[in-house]
Amino acid sequence: MSDSVHGPDDRAEQVYSLYQRGSELLETGNFHAATIPARAGARLRARQDLDS
């Protein structure tokens, strides 16, 4: 992911944004494309958990 994410609040915002994008893709039937933001969000979330 981007190095522009600095703090936990920034990461939480980015994780939520990725969640929203993935949800939009699922709603339109783009199941494979939805895995991209889902994976990116999971990686960011894991990094956030490690920093806590």
ZAMARGU-4260 file (C-alpha; in steps of 0.2 Angstrom, whole numbers, plus 5000, padded with zeros to 4 digits):
<rodrens>
0) 5000/5000/5000 | 5004/5018/4999 | 5018/5025/5011 | 5007/5041/5013 | 4998/5031/5027
5) 5006/5038/5043 | 4995/5035/5059 | 4982/5023/5065 | 4968/5035/5061 | 4974/5037/5043
10) 4975/5018/5041 | 4958/5016/5048 | 4951/5028/5036 | 4960/5019/5022 | 4954/5002/5027
15) 4936/5008/5028 | 4938/5016/5011 | 4944/4999/5004 | 4930/4991/5012 | 4917/5002/5004
20) 4925/5000/4987 | 4925/4981/4989 | 4907/4982/4994 | 4902/4992/4979 | 4911/4980/4968
25) 4902/4965/4976 | 4885/4974/4974 | 4888/4976/4955 | 4893/4957/4953 | 4912/4960/4951
30) 4917/4947/4963 | 4935/4944/4957 | 4938/4963/4957 | 4932/4964/4975 | 4946/4954/4981
35) 4959/4967/4977 | 4952/4980/4990 | 4948/4966/5002 | 4966/4960/5002 | 4973/4977/5003
40) 4962/4981/5017 | 4967/4965/5026 | 4985/4969/5024 | 4983/4987/5031 | 4972/4981/5045
45) 4985/4968/5050 | 4999/4981/5050 | 4988/4992/5061 | 4986/4978/5073 | 5004/4975/5074
50) 5007/4994/5078 | 4995/4993/5092
</rodrens>
